[in-house]
Amino acid sequence: MANLSYKNKLAIASVSLGMHATHSLSEKILAASRNHFSGIEIVYSDLEAWCTIQSLPLIAGAHSIRDLCKSHNLTILSLAPFKNFEAHTSPLSTRLDTAKHWLEIAQALGATYLQVPSQFDTENCIDDEELAVKELQALADLASEFGVSIAYEAVAWGEYIATWQDSLRIIKKVNRANFGMCWDAFHVLARVWGDCTVPSGKIEGGDAALKKSLGELVEVLKGEDAEKIFYVQLSDGEFYRPPLERGHRFWVEGMDSRLVWSRNTRPFPLERQLGGYLPIAEALRAILVEGGFKGWVSFEVFDWRMREEQFMPEDAAQRGWKSWIELNKY
């Protein structure tokens, strides 16, 4: 194994190891294990598909996946993504029932975290931060009964919470030991630095905005709120040539451009040959070196090429490890 300057444990999301129906969860786990990963984030749909093929109920399947990961020295970092929970128009009791189902699965997996993206159901959400806080407190309290922590992630297209600073404000208001942050570099950069809809691929003033954002994060990591940064996610973002507009292959009418970008074109960091151009290495260095973050780092990649049947999870795992080696050279 390479002599690495970053000593953080490295994980990868199961969806980042293949997105075709033939790319089984068990195959992804083996690929991650063979390529030096210490952990994996289990995406619910991957588990569900694997259980269907194995003719297993979800809980039984989760136990089997936990055992498979354990036998290959992989920690299950999270179950993801539990979407559109807080400040929704549907009854809270219904959402908590759904949350209980997810938490039962997370517990069966032995997952440390349930990853919860910030609310983005535009048509069915409520602009009421105090309501959101109360409902997230209820979620955290429920999760504590299962020994699970909530990793709250500000997605770049979030309706009300779209920056990591927003999410930290919510986390502090929720004020639960098991409620903290999943800091995702793509979402941060897609808000302050990158823009797939303009020819330059970059937001005007992006360098200064990113420097300010990372400086604020470093201050958090050096202060009393450092424990609220549970883990970090990384990916790059493809440069769009031409920019995203109507007629582009990935264009979806009415969809936020950052969501389109995220779902289709997030290669591994520093995969310049695939169009990656975001300053991920600089962001990671700020977090790990200047901020001294010692926790998990996880790749969450969404690469359209992985939707093809001929793509192999082994290839993705090898790409991920190569990316980590390259990041360590900065």
Contacts in CASP RR format, 6 or more apart in sequence:
PFRMAT RR
TARGET T0000
AUTHOR 0000-0000-0000
METHOD contacts of the structure
MODEL  1
MANLSYKNKLAIASVSLGMHATHSLSEKILAASRNHFSGIEIVYSDLEAW
CTIQSLPLIAGAHSIRDLCKSHNLTILSLAPFKNFEAHTSPLSTRLDTAK
HWLEIAQALGATYLQVPSQFDTENCIDDEELAVKELQALADLASEFGVSI
AYEAVAWGEYIATWQDSLRIIKKVNRANFGMCWDAFHVLARVWGDCTVPS
GKIEGGDAALKKSLGELVEVLKGEDAEKIFYVQLSDGEFYRPPLERGHRF
WVEGMDSRLVWSRNTRPFPLERQLGGYLPIAEALRAILVEGGFKGWVSFE
VFDWRMREEQFMPEDAAQRGWKSWIELNKY
1 36 0 8 1.000
2 325 0 8 1.000
2 328 0 8 1.000
4 324 0 8 1.000
4 325 0 8 1.000
4 328 0 8 1.000
5 328 0 8 1.000
6 284 0 8 1.000
6 288 0 8 1.000
6 297 0 8 1.000
6 324 0 8 1.000
6 327 0 8 1.000
6 328 0 8 1.000
7 294 0 8 1.000
8 288 0 8 1.000
8 293 0 8 1.000
8 294 0 8 1.000
8 295 0 8 1.000
8 296 0 8 1.000
8 297 0 8 1.000
9 38 0 8 1.000
9 39 0 8 1.000
9 75 0 8 1.000
9 295 0 8 1.000
9 296 0 8 1.000
9 297 0 8 1.000
10 36 0 8 1.000
10 37 0 8 1.000
10 38 0 8 1.000
10 39 0 8 1.000
10 296 0 8 1.000
10 297 0 8 1.000
10 298 0 8 1.000
10 299 0 8 1.000
10 324 0 8 1.000
11 37 0 8 1.000
11 38 0 8 1.000
11 39 0 8 1.000
11 40 0 8 1.000
11 41 0 8 1.000
11 75 0 8 1.000
11 77 0 8 1.000
11 231 0 8 1.000
11 296 0 8 1.000
11 297 0 8 1.000
11 298 0 8 1.000
11 299 0 8 1.000
12 32 0 8 1.000
12 37 0 8 1.000
12 39 0 8 1.000
12 40 0 8 1.000
12 41 0 8 1.000
12 298 0 8 1.000
12 299 0 8 1.000
12 300 0 8 1.000
12 301 0 8 1.000
12 317 0 8 1.000
12 320 0 8 1.000
13 40 0 8 1.000
13 41 0 8 1.000
13 43 0 8 1.000
13 80 0 8 1.000
13 233 0 8 1.000
13 298 0 8 1.000
13 299 0 8 1.000
13 300 0 8 1.000
13 301 0 8 1.000
14 25 0 8 1.000
14 28 0 8 1.000
14 29 0 8 1.000
14 40 0 8 1.000
14 41 0 8 1.000
14 42 0 8 1.000
14 43 0 8 1.000
14 46 0 8 1.000
14 47 0 8 1.000
15 43 0 8 1.000
15 45 0 8 1.000
15 46 0 8 1.000
15 300 0 8 1.000
15 301 0 8 1.000
15 302 0 8 1.000
16 235 0 8 1.000
16 299 0 8 1.000
16 300 0 8 1.000
16 301 0 8 1.000
16 302 0 8 1.000
16 303 0 8 1.000
16 306 0 8 1.000
16 316 0 8 1.000
17 23 0 8 1.000
17 28 0 8 1.000
17 31 0 8 1.000
17 32 0 8 1.000
17 306 0 8 1.000
17 313 0 8 1.000
17 316 0 8 1.000
17 317 0 8 1.000
18 28 0 8 1.000
18 306 0 8 1.000
18 307 0 8 1.000
18 311 0 8 1.000
18 313 0 8 1.000
18 316 0 8 1.000
19 302 0 8 1.000
19 303 0 8 1.000
19 306 0 8 1.000
19 307 0 8 1.000
20 306 0 8 1.000
20 307 0 8 1.000
20 308 0 8 1.000
20 309 0 8 1.000
20 311 0 8 1.000
21 49 0 8 1.000
22 309 0 8 1.000
23 306 0 8 1.000
23 311 0 8 1.000
23 312 0 8 1.000
23 313 0 8 1.000
24 49 0 8 1.000
24 50 0 8 1.000
24 53 0 8 1.000
25 42 0 8 1.000
25 46 0 8 1.000
25 47 0 8 1.000
25 49 0 8 1.000
25 50 0 8 1.000
25 65 0 8 1.000
26 50 0 8 1.000
26 65 0 8 1.000
26 68 0 8 1.000
27 313 0 8 1.000
28 40 0 8 1.000
28 46 0 8 1.000
28 313 0 8 1.000
28 317 0 8 1.000
29 40 0 8 1.000
29 65 0 8 1.000
29 68 0 8 1.000
29 69 0 8 1.000
29 72 0 8 1.000
29 74 0 8 1.000
30 72 0 8 1.000
30 313 0 8 1.000
31 312 0 8 1.000
31 313 0 8 1.000
31 314 0 8 1.000
31 316 0 8 1.000
31 317 0 8 1.000
32 39 0 8 1.000
32 40 0 8 1.000
32 74 0 8 1.000
32 317 0 8 1.000
33 72 0 8 1.000
33 73 0 8 1.000
33 74 0 8 1.000
34 314 0 8 1.000
34 317 0 8 1.000
35 314 0 8 1.000
35 317 0 8 1.000
35 318 0 8 1.000
35 320 0 8 1.000
35 321 0 8 1.000
36 321 0 8 1.000
36 324 0 8 1.000
37 74 0 8 1.000
37 317 0 8 1.000
37 321 0 8 1.000
38 73 0 8 1.000
38 74 0 8 1.000
38 75 0 8 1.000
39 69 0 8 1.000
39 74 0 8 1.000
39 75 0 8 1.000
39 76 0 8 1.000
39 77 0 8 1.000
39 296 0 8 1.000
39 298 0 8 1.000
40 69 0 8 1.000
40 74 0 8 1.000
40 75 0 8 1.000
40 76 0 8 1.000
40 77 0 8 1.000
41 76 0 8 1.000
41 77 0 8 1.000
41 78 0 8 1.000
41 79 0 8 1.000
41 80 0 8 1.000
41 115 0 8 1.000
41 298 0 8 1.000
41 300 0 8 1.000
42 65 0 8 1.000
42 76 0 8 1.000
42 78 0 8 1.000
42 79 0 8 1.000
42 80 0 8 1.000
42 109 0 8 1.000
42 111 0 8 1.000
43 80 0 8 1.000
43 81 0 8 1.000
44 79 0 8 1.000
44 80 0 8 1.000
44 81 0 8 1.000
44 82 0 8 1.000
44 102 0 8 1.000
44 105 0 8 1.000
47 58 0 8 1.000
47 61 0 8 1.000
47 62 0 8 1.000
47 65 0 8 1.000
47 79 0 8 1.000
47 105 0 8 1.000
47 109 0 8 1.000
48 58 0 8 1.000
50 61 0 8 1.000
50 65 0 8 1.000
51 57 0 8 1.000
51 58 0 8 1.000
51 60 0 8 1.000
51 61 0 8 1.000
54 61 0 8 1.000
54 64 0 8 1.000
56 64 0 8 1.000
58 105 0 8 1.000
59 104 0 8 1.000
59 105 0 8 1.000
59 108 0 8 1.000
61 108 0 8 1.000
62 105 0 8 1.000
62 108 0 8 1.000
62 109 0 8 1.000
63 108 0 8 1.000
65 76 0 8 1.000
65 109 0 8 1.000
66 76 0 8 1.000
66 108 0 8 1.000
66 109 0 8 1.000
66 110 0 8 1.000
69 75 0 8 1.000
69 76 0 8 1.000
75 112 0 8 1.000
76 109 0 8 1.000
76 110 0 8 1.000
76 111 0 8 1.000
76 112 0 8 1.000
77 111 0 8 1.000
77 112 0 8 1.000
77 113 0 8 1.000
77 231 0 8 1.000
77 296 0 8 1.000
77 298 0 8 1.000
78 106 0 8 1.000
78 111 0 8 1.000
78 112 0 8 1.000
78 113 0 8 1.000
78 114 0 8 1.000
78 115 0 8 1.000
78 151 0 8 1.000
78 182 0 8 1.000
78 231 0 8 1.000
79 102 0 8 1.000
79 105 0 8 1.000
79 106 0 8 1.000
79 109 0 8 1.000
79 111 0 8 1.000
79 113 0 8 1.000
79 114 0 8 1.000
79 115 0 8 1.000
80 114 0 8 1.000
80 115 0 8 1.000
81 115 0 8 1.000
81 116 0 8 1.000
81 117 0 8 1.000
81 153 0 8 1.000
82 99 0 8 1.000
82 102 0 8 1.000
82 114 0 8 1.000
82 115 0 8 1.000
82 116 0 8 1.000
82 117 0 8 1.000
83 116 0 8 1.000
83 117 0 8 1.000
83 120 0 8 1.000
83 121 0 8 1.000
84 117 0 8 1.000
84 119 0 8 1.000
84 120 0 8 1.000
84 121 0 8 1.000
84 124 0 8 1.000
84 125 0 8 1.000
85 95 0 8 1.000
85 99 0 8 1.000
85 116 0 8 1.000
85 119 0 8 1.000
85 135 0 8 1.000
85 136 0 8 1.000
85 139 0 8 1.000
86 116 0 8 1.000
86 118 0 8 1.000
86 119 0 8 1.000
86 131 0 8 1.000
86 132 0 8 1.000
86 135 0 8 1.000
86 136 0 8 1.000
86 139 0 8 1.000
87 119 0 8 1.000
87 125 0 8 1.000
87 126 0 8 1.000
87 127 0 8 1.000
87 128 0 8 1.000
87 129 0 8 1.000
87 131 0 8 1.000
87 132 0 8 1.000
87 135 0 8 1.000
87 160 0 8 1.000
88 95 0 8 1.000
88 119 0 8 1.000
88 121 0 8 1.000
88 124 0 8 1.000
88 125 0 8 1.000
88 126 0 8 1.000
89 124 0 8 1.000
89 125 0 8 1.000
89 126 0 8 1.000
90 124 0 8 1.000
92 135 0 8 1.000
92 138 0 8 1.000
95 135 0 8 1.000
96 138 0 8 1.000
96 139 0 8 1.000
96 142 0 8 1.000
99 139 0 8 1.000
99 142 0 8 1.000
99 143 0 8 1.000
100 142 0 8 1.000
102 114 0 8 1.000
103 114 0 8 1.000
103 142 0 8 1.000
103 143 0 8 1.000
103 145 0 8 1.000
103 146 0 8 1.000
103 148 0 8 1.000
104 146 0 8 1.000
106 113 0 8 1.000
106 114 0 8 1.000
106 146 0 8 1.000
106 148 0 8 1.000
107 146 0 8 1.000
107 147 0 8 1.000
107 148 0 8 1.000
111 148 0 8 1.000
112 148 0 8 1.000
112 149 0 8 1.000
113 148 0 8 1.000
113 149 0 8 1.000
113 150 0 8 1.000
113 151 0 8 1.000
113 182 0 8 1.000
113 230 0 8 1.000
113 231 0 8 1.000
114 143 0 8 1.000
114 148 0 8 1.000
114 149 0 8 1.000
114 150 0 8 1.000
114 151 0 8 1.000
115 151 0 8 1.000
115 153 0 8 1.000
115 182 0 8 1.000
116 136 0 8 1.000
116 139 0 8 1.000
116 150 0 8 1.000
116 151 0 8 1.000
116 152 0 8 1.000
116 153 0 8 1.000
117 153 0 8 1.000
117 155 0 8 1.000
117 158 0 8 1.000
118 152 0 8 1.000
118 153 0 8 1.000
118 154 0 8 1.000
118 155 0 8 1.000
118 158 0 8 1.000
118 159 0 8 1.000
118 160 0 8 1.000
118 161 0 8 1.000
118 162 0 8 1.000
118 166 0 8 1.000
118 167 0 8 1.000
119 125 0 8 1.000
119 132 0 8 1.000
119 158 0 8 1.000
119 159 0 8 1.000
119 160 0 8 1.000
119 161 0 8 1.000
120 155 0 8 1.000
120 157 0 8 1.000
120 158 0 8 1.000
120 159 0 8 1.000
120 256 0 8 1.000
120 259 0 8 1.000
121 159 0 8 1.000
122 159 0 8 1.000
125 159 0 8 1.000
125 160 0 8 1.000
126 132 0 8 1.000
127 159 0 8 1.000
127 160 0 8 1.000
129 160 0 8 1.000
129 170 0 8 1.000
129 173 0 8 1.000
132 160 0 8 1.000
132 161 0 8 1.000
132 170 0 8 1.000
133 170 0 8 1.000
133 173 0 8 1.000
133 174 0 8 1.000
136 150 0 8 1.000
136 152 0 8 1.000
136 170 0 8 1.000
136 174 0 8 1.000
136 179 0 8 1.000
137 174 0 8 1.000
137 175 0 8 1.000
137 176 0 8 1.000
137 179 0 8 1.000
139 150 0 8 1.000
140 150 0 8 1.000
140 174 0 8 1.000
140 176 0 8 1.000
140 178 0 8 1.000
140 179 0 8 1.000
141 176 0 8 1.000
143 149 0 8 1.000
143 150 0 8 1.000
143 178 0 8 1.000
144 176 0 8 1.000
144 178 0 8 1.000
147 178 0 8 1.000
148 178 0 8 1.000
149 178 0 8 1.000
149 179 0 8 1.000
149 180 0 8 1.000
149 230 0 8 1.000
150 176 0 8 1.000
150 178 0 8 1.000
150 179 0 8 1.000
150 180 0 8 1.000
151 180 0 8 1.000
151 181 0 8 1.000
151 182 0 8 1.000
151 230 0 8 1.000
151 231 0 8 1.000
152 167 0 8 1.000
152 170 0 8 1.000
152 171 0 8 1.000
152 179 0 8 1.000
152 180 0 8 1.000
152 181 0 8 1.000
152 182 0 8 1.000
153 167 0 8 1.000
153 181 0 8 1.000
153 182 0 8 1.000
153 183 0 8 1.000
153 184 0 8 1.000
153 187 0 8 1.000
153 233 0 8 1.000
154 161 0 8 1.000
154 162 0 8 1.000
154 163 0 8 1.000
154 164 0 8 1.000
154 166 0 8 1.000
154 167 0 8 1.000
154 181 0 8 1.000
154 184 0 8 1.000
154 187 0 8 1.000
155 162 0 8 1.000
155 184 0 8 1.000
155 187 0 8 1.000
155 259 0 8 1.000
155 262 0 8 1.000
156 162 0 8 1.000
156 186 0 8 1.000
156 187 0 8 1.000
156 188 0 8 1.000
156 190 0 8 1.000
156 191 0 8 1.000
156 258 0 8 1.000
156 259 0 8 1.000
156 262 0 8 1.000
157 256 0 8 1.000
157 258 0 8 1.000
157 259 0 8 1.000
157 262 0 8 1.000
160 166 0 8 1.000
161 167 0 8 1.000
161 170 0 8 1.000
162 187 0 8 1.000
162 191 0 8 1.000
163 188 0 8 1.000
163 191 0 8 1.000
163 192 0 8 1.000
163 213 0 8 1.000
164 181 0 8 1.000
164 183 0 8 1.000
164 187 0 8 1.000
164 188 0 8 1.000
164 213 0 8 1.000
164 217 0 8 1.000
165 213 0 8 1.000
165 216 0 8 1.000
167 181 0 8 1.000
168 181 0 8 1.000
168 220 0 8 1.000
168 225 0 8 1.000
168 228 0 8 1.000
171 179 0 8 1.000
171 180 0 8 1.000
171 181 0 8 1.000
171 228 0 8 1.000
172 225 0 8 1.000
172 228 0 8 1.000
180 228 0 8 1.000
180 229 0 8 1.000
180 230 0 8 1.000
181 228 0 8 1.000
181 229 0 8 1.000
181 230 0 8 1.000
182 230 0 8 1.000
182 231 0 8 1.000
182 232 0 8 1.000
182 233 0 8 1.000
183 217 0 8 1.000
183 229 0 8 1.000
183 231 0 8 1.000
183 232 0 8 1.000
183 233 0 8 1.000
183 287 0 8 1.000
184 232 0 8 1.000
184 233 0 8 1.000
184 234 0 8 1.000
184 300 0 8 1.000
185 232 0 8 1.000
185 233 0 8 1.000
185 234 0 8 1.000
185 235 0 8 1.000
185 278 0 8 1.000
185 280 0 8 1.000
185 283 0 8 1.000
185 284 0 8 1.000
186 233 0 8 1.000
186 234 0 8 1.000
186 235 0 8 1.000
186 236 0 8 1.000
186 237 0 8 1.000
186 262 0 8 1.000
186 266 0 8 1.000
186 278 0 8 1.000
186 300 0 8 1.000
187 262 0 8 1.000
188 210 0 8 1.000
188 213 0 8 1.000
188 283 0 8 1.000
189 210 0 8 1.000
189 278 0 8 1.000
189 279 0 8 1.000
189 280 0 8 1.000
189 283 0 8 1.000
190 258 0 8 1.000
190 261 0 8 1.000
190 262 0 8 1.000
191 258 0 8 1.000
192 203 0 8 1.000
192 206 0 8 1.000
192 209 0 8 1.000
192 210 0 8 1.000
192 213 0 8 1.000
193 202 0 8 1.000
193 203 0 8 1.000
193 206 0 8 1.000
193 207 0 8 1.000
193 209 0 8 1.000
193 210 0 8 1.000
193 278 0 8 1.000
193 279 0 8 1.000
194 201 0 8 1.000
194 202 0 8 1.000
194 203 0 8 1.000
194 206 0 8 1.000
194 278 0 8 1.000
195 201 0 8 1.000
195 202 0 8 1.000
195 203 0 8 1.000
195 257 0 8 1.000
196 238 0 8 1.000
196 239 0 8 1.000
196 240 0 8 1.000
196 243 0 8 1.000
196 244 0 8 1.000
196 257 0 8 1.000
196 258 0 8 1.000
196 260 0 8 1.000
196 261 0 8 1.000
196 265 0 8 1.000
197 240 0 8 1.000
197 243 0 8 1.000
197 244 0 8 1.000
197 245 0 8 1.000
197 257 0 8 1.000
198 243 0 8 1.000
199 242 0 8 1.000
199 243 0 8 1.000
201 239 0 8 1.000
201 240 0 8 1.000
201 243 0 8 1.000
201 277 0 8 1.000
203 209 0 8 1.000
210 279 0 8 1.000
210 282 0 8 1.000
210 283 0 8 1.000
214 282 0 8 1.000
214 283 0 8 1.000
214 286 0 8 1.000
214 287 0 8 1.000
214 290 0 8 1.000
215 286 0 8 1.000
215 290 0 8 1.000
217 286 0 8 1.000
217 287 0 8 1.000
217 291 0 8 1.000
218 286 0 8 1.000
218 287 0 8 1.000
218 290 0 8 1.000
218 291 0 8 1.000
220 226 0 8 1.000
220 228 0 8 1.000
220 229 0 8 1.000
221 229 0 8 1.000
221 287 0 8 1.000
221 291 0 8 1.000
221 292 0 8 1.000
221 293 0 8 1.000
222 291 0 8 1.000
222 292 0 8 1.000
226 293 0 8 1.000
229 293 0 8 1.000
230 296 0 8 1.000
231 295 0 8 1.000
231 296 0 8 1.000
231 297 0 8 1.000
231 298 0 8 1.000
232 284 0 8 1.000
232 287 0 8 1.000
232 293 0 8 1.000
232 295 0 8 1.000
232 296 0 8 1.000
232 297 0 8 1.000
232 298 0 8 1.000
233 297 0 8 1.000
233 298 0 8 1.000
233 299 0 8 1.000
233 300 0 8 1.000
234 269 0 8 1.000
234 280 0 8 1.000
234 284 0 8 1.000
234 297 0 8 1.000
234 298 0 8 1.000
234 299 0 8 1.000
234 300 0 8 1.000
234 327 0 8 1.000
235 266 0 8 1.000
235 267 0 8 1.000
235 268 0 8 1.000
235 269 0 8 1.000
235 280 0 8 1.000
235 299 0 8 1.000
235 300 0 8 1.000
235 301 0 8 1.000
235 302 0 8 1.000
236 266 0 8 1.000
236 267 0 8 1.000
236 268 0 8 1.000
236 269 0 8 1.000
236 270 0 8 1.000
236 271 0 8 1.000
236 274 0 8 1.000
236 275 0 8 1.000
236 276 0 8 1.000
236 277 0 8 1.000
236 278 0 8 1.000
236 280 0 8 1.000
237 261 0 8 1.000
237 265 0 8 1.000
237 266 0 8 1.000
237 267 0 8 1.000
237 275 0 8 1.000
237 276 0 8 1.000
237 277 0 8 1.000
237 278 0 8 1.000
238 261 0 8 1.000
238 265 0 8 1.000
238 266 0 8 1.000
238 267 0 8 1.000
238 274 0 8 1.000
238 275 0 8 1.000
238 276 0 8 1.000
238 277 0 8 1.000
239 275 0 8 1.000
239 276 0 8 1.000
239 277 0 8 1.000
240 248 0 8 1.000
240 261 0 8 1.000
240 265 0 8 1.000
242 248 0 8 1.000
244 250 0 8 1.000
244 251 0 8 1.000
244 257 0 8 1.000
244 260 0 8 1.000
244 261 0 8 1.000
245 251 0 8 1.000
246 253 0 8 1.000
250 260 0 8 1.000
250 261 0 8 1.000
250 264 0 8 1.000
250 265 0 8 1.000
250 304 0 8 1.000
251 260 0 8 1.000
252 260 0 8 1.000
262 302 0 8 1.000
263 302 0 8 1.000
264 302 0 8 1.000
264 304 0 8 1.000
265 302 0 8 1.000
265 303 0 8 1.000
265 304 0 8 1.000
266 300 0 8 1.000
266 301 0 8 1.000
266 302 0 8 1.000
266 303 0 8 1.000
267 274 0 8 1.000
267 275 0 8 1.000
267 276 0 8 1.000
267 301 0 8 1.000
267 303 0 8 1.000
268 299 0 8 1.000
268 301 0 8 1.000
268 303 0 8 1.000
268 319 0 8 1.000
268 320 0 8 1.000
268 322 0 8 1.000
268 323 0 8 1.000
269 278 0 8 1.000
269 280 0 8 1.000
269 281 0 8 1.000
269 284 0 8 1.000
269 299 0 8 1.000
269 323 0 8 1.000
269 326 0 8 1.000
269 327 0 8 1.000
270 276 0 8 1.000
270 280 0 8 1.000
270 281 0 8 1.000
270 323 0 8 1.000
270 326 0 8 1.000
270 327 0 8 1.000
271 319 0 8 1.000
271 323 0 8 1.000
274 303 0 8 1.000
274 305 0 8 1.000
280 327 0 8 1.000
281 326 0 8 1.000
281 327 0 8 1.000
281 330 0 8 1.000
282 330 0 8 1.000
284 297 0 8 1.000
284 327 0 8 1.000
284 330 0 8 1.000
285 330 0 8 1.000
287 293 0 8 1.000
288 297 0 8 1.000
299 320 0 8 1.000
299 323 0 8 1.000
299 324 0 8 1.000
301 316 0 8 1.000
301 320 0 8 1.000
303 316 0 8 1.000
305 311 0 8 1.000
306 316 0 8 1.000
END
